């Protein structure tokens, strides 16, 4: 038997997680109920964690006037990667490929004081890229995706601590999701190229701030000269997919340019206007690409907290279906993701089907369990357990779920 791992498309098909259909379009995946469940769990996880860490979540439109991206500089430099303009009310609008101009607009809508900073605006932002057809691949590279995005507006003095906090959040997320073998790539400016905005001093300050934060946290990184964004250096979290190809999972950038281009200000303690620094960051990256990585890592055997079906309930015979459905409903009311299999086939076949789908726990209901008010449990990859009390089972699973196991 081959030890080769399935790629995210194979996992998606086998475990009914997502599909791609040409009637919808290339690079536009459709998440099926199981895949959507995993995504929902991830989104709730990151939103809750960001709120704990002082982020304010916002919601902004998927489109904006082309002029906004002209001011930001995205349109002249990245127009080939953006979708064609849409004509509305005799004005041109663009499906956004990035959300920073939207968050800048929110920052700018009223005067700001140094007492408000840092301001951390986060969003699960739907973005669109005009990716070439030949580069599209499963959930790794798509044309419509959702980024766990955020922009931090801070004083120059707060940059070091804010960037450290960003890296702390990223490391926590990666460890919680079980990501291993990742490394950091620091993309720097190539002084010989003229695609970058700003002056030498700005770039040296930005690059120095990232290096200082990395060094203080003891994080190893490799430098990539010439790979910086046009407005600032960036730090990427790199992983390898099932083919051994390097992919970027998460990107963070320090930006002195866009605050200047948009005339952002705050009133400092000396009552004078100052320019804030912007940190562009993601916590778990593109939801789609992160899902692809998790699909490939776990090969369908998701940990309990991510599993789309945590408990499969199986009745021993048709006379026990009604009681089994009661157990299934009680599990769902307890906050667990339960699903029953009451098909007209043998119990053994239904158990094997649940095992093939790598469900963490299978609950088998027989006459003995009904009379005793207990459960027969089959944990994934372990021996069956009998005579388990319902409340004890739920309590144990909720503990595992909270601990992200």
C-alpha positions in Angstrom: 0.0 0.0 0.0 1.4 3.4 -1.0 2.3 5.9 1.8 1.8 8.8 -0.6 -0.5 11.4 0.9 -3.6 12.6 -0.9 -3.6 16.2 -2.1 -6.3 18.5 -0.9 -8.5 17.8 -4.0 -8.4 14.1 -3.4 -9.2 14.5 0.3 -12.0 17.0 -0.6 -13.6 14.4 -2.9 -13.2 11.4 -0.6 -14.5 13.0 2.5 -17.2 15.2 0.8 -15.6 18.5 1.8 -15.6 20.6 -1.4 -16.0 20.5 -5.2 -15.2 22.6 -8.2 -17.6 22.7 -11.1 -17.0 24.3 -14.5 -20.6 25.6 -14.6 -19.6 27.9 -11.7 -16.1 28.5 -12.9 -12.5 27.6 -12.5 -10.9 28.6 -9.2 -14.3 29.1 -7.6 -14.6 26.1 -5.1 -18.0 25.1 -3.6 -17.7 24.0 0.0 -20.0 21.1 0.8 -21.7 20.8 4.3 -18.7 19.0 5.9 -16.2 21.4 4.4 -18.3 24.4 5.4 -18.5 23.1 8.9 -14.7 22.9 9.2 -14.4 26.4 7.8 -17.1 27.7 10.3 -15.1 26.2 13.2 -11.9 27.9 12.0 -13.6 31.2 11.5 -15.2 31.2 15.0 -11.9 30.2 16.5 -9.9 33.0 14.9 -12.6 35.7 15.5 -12.9 34.8 19.1 -9.1 34.7 19.6 -8.6 38.0 17.9 -11.3 39.7 20.0 -9.5 38.4 23.1 -6.3 40.0 21.9 -7.8 43.5 21.4 -8.9 43.4 17.7 -12.1 45.1 16.6 -13.9 43.2 13.8 -15.4 45.2 10.9 -17.3 44.3 7.8 -16.5 46.2 4.5 -17.8 45.8 0.9 -16.3 43.4 -1.6 -16.1 46.2 -4.2 -14.9 49.8 -4.2 -14.3 52.6 -6.7 -11.2 52.2 -8.9 -10.0 55.6 -7.7 -9.5 54.1 -4.2 -6.9 51.7 -5.6 -5.3 54.4 -7.6 -4.7 56.4 -4.4 -3.3 53.3 -2.6 -1.1 52.4 -5.6 -2.5 48.9 -6.0 -4.2 49.6 -9.4 -1.1 50.8 -11.3 1.1 48.0 -9.9 -1.3 45.1 -9.5 -4.0 45.7 -12.1 -3.1 42.5 -14.0 -4.0 40.5 -10.8 -7.2 42.4 -10.2 -10.5 41.6 -11.9 -11.8 43.8 -14.7 -13.7 46.9 -13.7 -17.4 47.0 -13.3 -19.4 50.0 -14.6 -21.9 51.3 -12.1 -23.6 54.7 -12.3 -21.1 55.7 -15.0 -18.2 55.0 -12.6 -15.8 52.2 -12.5 -15.7 49.8 -9.5 -13.4 46.9 -8.8 -13.8 43.6 -7.0 -11.3 44.1 -4.2 -8.0 42.1 -4.2 -7.1 43.5 -0.8 -8.9 45.2 2.1 -6.3 47.7 3.3 -7.9 50.7 1.6 -11.2 49.9 3.2 -9.7 49.7 6.7 -7.8 52.9 6.0 -11.1 54.6 5.2 -12.5 53.5 8.5 -9.5 54.9 10.4 -9.7 58.2 8.5 -13.4 58.8 9.0 -12.8 60.9 12.2 -9.9 62.5 14.0 -7.7 60.1 16.0 -5.7 60.6 19.3 -2.6 58.8 20.4 -4.7 57.5 23.3 -6.7 55.4 20.8 -3.6 53.7 19.4 -3.0 51.0 18.6 -6.2 50.4 16.6 -6.5 46.9 15.4 -9.2 46.4 12.7 -9.8 42.8 11.7 -12.1 41.2 9.1 -12.8 37.9 7.4 -12.4 39.7 4.1 -13.7 38.2 0.8 -11.1 39.0 -1.9 -10.8 38.3 -5.6 -7.7 37.8 -7.8 -7.5 37.3 -11.6 -5.3 34.2 -11.3 -4.2 32.6 -14.5 -6.1 29.4 -15.4 -3.1 27.2 -15.4 -2.1 28.3 -11.9 -5.4 27.4 -10.2 -5.2 24.3 -8.0 -7.8 23.0 -5.6 -8.0 25.3 -2.6 -4.4 26.3 -2.7 -4.8 28.9 -5.5 -8.3 30.2 -6.2 -9.9 33.3 -7.7 -12.3 34.0 -4.8 -11.0 33.6 -1.2 -11.4 34.8 2.3 -8.5 36.3 4.2 -8.3 36.4 8.0 -7.1 39.9 7.6 -6.2 42.8 9.9 -4.6 46.2 9.9 -3.0 47.7 12.9 -2.6 51.5 13.2 0.0 52.4 15.8 2.7 54.9 16.8 6.3 54.3 15.7 7.1 53.5 19.3 4.5 50.7 19.3 5.7 48.9 16.2 8.0 46.5 18.0 5.5 45.4 20.6 2.7 45.2 18.1 4.7 43.1 15.7 5.7 40.8 18.6 2.0 40.4 19.5 1.3 39.6 15.8 3.9 36.8 15.8 2.6 35.5 19.1 -0.9 35.2 17.7 0.4 33.5 14.6 2.5 31.0 16.5 -0.5 30.2 18.8 -2.8 29.6 15.7 -0.2 27.4 14.0 0.4 25.3 17.1 -3.4 25.0 17.7 -4.0 23.8 14.2 -1.2 21.3 14.4 0.9 22.9 11.7 4.5 21.6 11.8 7.6 22.3 9.8 6.8 25.9 9.0 9.5 28.6 8.6 9.7 32.3 8.2 10.8 34.2 5.1 11.7 37.9 5.4 11.1 39.6 2.0 13.3 42.7 1.6 13.6 45.5 -0.9 16.1 45.3 -3.8 17.5 48.8 -4.0 18.3 48.3 -7.7 14.6 48.0 -8.6 12.3 51.1 -8.8 9.0 49.4 -8.1 9.0 50.5 -4.4 7.5 53.5 -2.8 9.1 55.7 -0.2 12.7 56.6 0.7 15.7 54.7 2.1 15.1 55.8 5.7 11.5 54.5 5.7 12.6 51.1 4.3 15.5 50.8 6.8 13.2 51.6 9.7 10.6 49.0 8.5 13.1 46.2 7.8 14.9 46.9 11.1 11.6 46.7 13.1 10.8 43.3 11.7 14.3 41.9 12.3 14.3 43.3 15.9 10.9 41.6 16.6 12.1 38.3 15.2 15.4 38.4 17.0 13.8 39.3 20.3 11.4 36.3 19.9 14.2 34.0 18.9 12.6 33.1 15.6 14.8 31.9 12.8 14.2 33.2 9.3 15.7 33.4 5.8 16.0 36.6 3.8 14.6 37.1 0.3 15.9 40.2 -1.3 13.6 41.8 -3.9 10.5 40.0 -2.7 9.0 42.8 -0.6 5.7 44.4 -1.4 5.8 47.8 -3.1 5.0 49.6 0.1 7.0 47.7 2.7 8.9 44.6 3.7 7.0 41.5 4.5 7.3 38.4 6.7 5.9 35.2 5.3 5.1 31.9 7.0 6.1 29.1 4.6 4.9 25.5 4.5 5.2 22.6 2.1 2.1 21.0 0.5 1.6 17.3 -0.2 3.8 17.6 -3.4 6.7 19.1 -1.4 6.1 22.5 -3.0 6.6 25.6 -1.0 3.5 27.6 -0.3 3.0 30.9 1.6 0.4 30.4 4.4 0.5 33.7 6.2 1.9 37.2 5.3 2.7 40.2 7.6 4.0 43.6 6.5 5.1 46.8 8.2 4.0 49.8 6.1 5.1 53.4 6.3 3.8 54.2 2.8 0.0 53.9 2.7 -0.4 56.1 5.8 1.5 58.8 4.0 -0.4 58.3 0.7 -3.8 58.6 2.4 -2.7 61.4 4.7 -3.4 59.5 7.9 -2.8 61.3 11.2 -3.2 61.1 14.9 -2.8 63.9 17.5 0.1 63.1 19.7 0.5 64.0 23.4 2.2 67.2 22.3 -1.0 68.1 20.5 0.6 67.9 17.1 -0.4 65.7 14.1 1.8 62.7 13.6 1.7 59.9 11.0 0.8 56.4 12.2 2.5 53.2 11.1 0.4 50.4 9.6 0.9 46.7 10.1 -0.8 44.5 7.6 -1.2 41.0 9.1 -3.1 37.8 8.8 -3.6 35.3 11.6 -4.4 32.1 9.8 -4.0 33.4 6.2 -6.4 32.6 3.4 -9.1 30.4 4.8 -9.1 28.3 1.6 -5.4 27.7 1.6 -5.3 26.9 5.3 -8.1 24.4 4.7 -6.1 22.9 1.9 -3.1 22.5 4.2 -5.3 21.0 7.0 -7.0 18.6 4.6 -3.6 17.3 3.4 -2.1 17.2 6.9 -4.9 15.2 8.5 -6.0 13.1 5.5 -9.6 13.2 6.8 -8.7 12.1 10.3 -9.4 15.6 11.8 -8.9 16.2 15.5 -12.2 16.3 17.4 -12.5 20.2 17.5 -12.2 20.3 13.7 -14.1 17.2 12.7 -17.2 18.0 10.7 -19.0 15.0 12.3 -17.7 14.4 15.8 -20.0 11.5 16.7 -21.8 9.1 14.4 -24.8 7.4 16.0 -25.7 3.9 14.7 -28.8 1.9 15.7 -28.3 -1.9 16.0 -31.7 -2.5 14.3 -34.7 -0.6 12.9 -36.6 -1.0 16.2 -34.0 1.2 17.9 -34.0 4.0 15.3 -36.4 6.2 17.2 -34.4 5.9 20.5 -31.1 6.4 18.6 -32.4 9.6 17.1 -33.2 10.8 20.6 -29.6 10.2 21.6 -28.4 12.0 18.4 -30.6 15.0 19.3 -29.3 15.1 22.9 -25.7 15.2 21.6 -26.5 18.1 19.3 -28.3 20.0 22.1 -25.1 19.5 24.1 -23.2 21.3 21.4 -21.6 18.3 19.7 -21.7 17.7 15.9 -23.6 14.4 15.8 -25.1 12.6 12.8 -27.0 9.4 12.6 -26.8 6.5 10.2 -30.1 4.6 10.1 -29.9 3.2 6.6 -31.4 -0.2 5.8 -28.0 -2.0 5.8 -26.1 -4.1 8.3 -24.7 -2.5 11.4 -21.3 -3.7 10.5 -21.4 -2.0 7.1 -22.6 1.2 8.7 -19.8 1.1 11.3 -17.2 0.5 8.6 -18.6 3.4 6.6 -18.1 5.7 9.7 -14.6 4.4 10.1 -13.8 5.0 6.4 -15.0 8.6 6.9 -12.6 8.7 10.0 -15.3 9.9 12.4 -13.7 10.4 15.8 -16.4 8.6 17.8 -19.1 6.0 16.8 -21.9 5.5 19.2 -23.7 2.1 18.8 -27.2 1.8 20.3 -28.4 -1.7 21.1 -31.3 -3.0 23.2 -28.9 -3.4 26.1 -27.8 0.3 25.9 -31.4 1.4 25.7 -32.4 -0.5 28.8 -29.4 0.5 30.8 -29.4 4.1 29.6 -25.7 3.9 28.5 -23.7 4.1 25.4 -21.4 1.7 23.5 -18.5 3.9 22.2 -16.0 3.2 19.4 -13.2 5.8 19.5 -11.3 6.2 16.2 -8.3 3.8 16.2 -9.1 2.4 19.7 -11.0 -0.5 21.3 -14.7 -0.2 21.9 -16.0 0.9 25.3 -19.2 -0.2 26.9 -21.5 1.0 29.6 -20.6 4.6 29.2 -22.9 7.2 30.8 -24.2 9.8 28.4 -23.2 12.8 30.6 -19.7 11.4 31.1 -19.3 10.9 27.4 -20.4 14.5 26.6 -18.2 15.9 29.4 -15.1 14.2 28.1 -15.7 15.3 24.6 -16.3 18.9 25.5 -13.0 18.9 27.5 -11.2 17.6 24.4 -12.9 20.1 22.2 -12.0 23.1 24.4 -8.4 21.9 24.5 -8.4 21.7 20.7 -7.6 18.0 20.7 
